[in-house]
């Protein structure tokens, strides 16, 4: 996993999780505590409530990306940029300043005016955006979106999200964002949950991952909480996201999110790496899909994914005859059956286990039911 330097701020596996606080100069933005039209008041908010609470990055929005509102033109965004520039010029604290936009003209003007990085909510739908960011050697967050400047984040399925992030390529300093939230009418809460479950797959893009999950519907719905009551579920998800490989957390609740992210980092798996001529990294791969992504990235044979992941199933309550049936079915295969008494562990790859399941089936109803559960998990 490559790291990204954002104006001197390291982002990636080698660094602590980074917290991105939010400042809006868009009057239509729904989260009123972060919305300002007075530069001095905005600067005070950034110093006290964002940087003062631990934000590493301040993301400044010029318009609400909510699909209920009309999309501003580049010229209309530029009209609001002066307020944002005056605000960051008045900030006394130290942070990386990110401009949230979909237009390369706005990104260019903001970078000229002192911004450090770009948050492209339309994922390079403006094909000039990666050129601008690459030429200026700045970090850019690329949110998964269709190639349409008026439909930020409107991608539903995980495979389509992954493909959208690959579209138009990635600069050396791209940070990928899988676009959690209700960006389109077609996107369901279950779509977001599936993306969260499969978050590790996005590590195969070999870029740091940004997630914006703060008080999102797909979390609130699980606990039956309103937006105002949803901080605890957001913090739980933050720790899990970092443990699964996220590097930047975008949030309105900076101090609390920082703490949750640090917990996720501490309890994430260690990955071995060296910094000499040969780099070694233990990939955090837990499923066939995750391994297939990494194989795709390096041009490996995708079919090898089913042999590269080991699955372990514990079976209990087996009769002596059922235990013997299972052992016989695995004999002479790469699958391991181990254990004593009524308990057995069934260990093997998704390529090898199905043959053992099939061979051991048809001997008893109880064993058949257990093996059907194994087969379902492997599907």
Protein Blocks (a to p, Z undefined) as FASTA:
>chain_A
ZZddeehiacdjkbccdddddddfbfkbmblmlgcfbfklmmmmmmmmmmmnopabdcdd
fbdfbfkbccddfklmmmmmmmmmmmmmmpmbdcddddddfbfklmmmmmmnopabdcdf
kgomammlmmmmmmnopacdddddddbfklghiafbfmlmmmmmmggpaafkbccdehia
jfbfklcfklmmmmmmmmmmmmmnopacdddfehpaklmmmnopafklmmmmmmmmmmmm
mmnopabdcdfblmlmmmmmmmmmmmpccddddfbfbdcdddddfbfklmmmmmmmnopa
fklmmmmpccddddehiafklmmmmmmmmgopabdcedehjbdcddddfklmmmmmmmmg
okamklmmmmmmmmmmmZZ
